Amino acid sequence: MAEPGQRSGTIIATQLSVMMFLQFFLWGAWYVTMGPYMAANNMGPTMIGWAYTVGPIAAIASPFFLGMVADRFFATERVLGVMHLLGGLFLCLAPMAAQQSPSLFVVMILLHMLCYMPTLGLSSSLALHNMTNAQTQFPLIRVFGTVGWIVANFVISQLAFDRSPNMFFVAGGSGLLLGLFSFFLPHTPAPAKGRPFSARDALGLDALVLLRSRSFAVFAVCSFLLCIPLAAYYAFAGQFVGEMGIERIAQTMSLGQMSEIIFMLVMPVCFARLGVKWMLTIGMAAWVVRYGLFSTAADEQIRWMVLGGIILHGICYDFFFVTGQIYVDGKAGAKIRSQAQGFYVLITQGLGMLIGAQVASRLVARHTDEVAGVDWKTVWMYPAVFALAVLIVFVLLFKDRVAPPKPQDIAPSTPGGPDPAQPS
């Protein structure tokens, strides 16, 4: 018979796993297929670009909310509950807003993301606070988030909601459920109660000292630049996949998260053999290959190339972003570790993706004909060439050497992007 302490630990681990599952089920249920939904409802590339810009805007605003409010005045589980209830409501209202105007629809998505983005850090901090051994327990619990994203994609496709407004009701409903569930999570006091807020800390500006290292500066600039073409994938790959004759868009796109789990498992071996520079190089090169496959597949609708580009997500994300987080952690040291990770998120998930979403929308609009549709061959060639240029600069100028991390330091990451609260 299990001891009371063991039973309590099992209950907490189950609660945290359910929280992570719902956290990313909620995101995966609409984020992948919002583009196809908007295209099917005559919301053009410009509006799609704006809809995928609000996430980066929320990512930039999130540290201020966390620093000024969530971390100082309220228990974490209560903030999670309120934010998910509000965010779920905004998602449920989004389809009705779309009937009024595309702009109002984008406003609802913005309001949702302003509620949702802070919960990425809050859910991770709550989980870490309630663990006895974060290095061994967090990866096992965090992987339920990736599973939740995959399950959400399957649910949306199996219900044929890939272009339907019903996806927002599924996602919003899961948000409301998670909001209610959050109030029953383990009590987690405000982690920064009584400490003064610093905008410099929130934006990770203390990490600017790291830019004195030429290799770190090269890494930072290349990370920022690579997120510009990267945004095209998140904003328009779903629409592209649908126009390639693939009906189950969300389910097909989930192949990227499946490969992410697989490549995460082999990362420790790759680190030992390749080192940081060549891990990052392979990650960048995978983006070039992915866009090249999409461009080549476009005219003839070559399905294996489309699927190959999606499956490359595991390398694209794990080898570049997760390796990047580990590199930043190694360069920063304990004193400015959290600021350095915040700075990395700011320049990638924030500024890079924001600019990229706007550039991608203008690129698609420029190469869209009212009769022939989108010239995907040309659209995907631009980010392929841009990513190749960034890759060449990185290989020539990055000279840093970093010791490989321990296997337990590599944890599953956020499906849609780097997690601001990823443990060091």
Beta strands, then each sheet from edge to edge (+ up, - down):
strand 1: 368-369
strand 2: 373-374
sheet 1: 1+ 2-
end
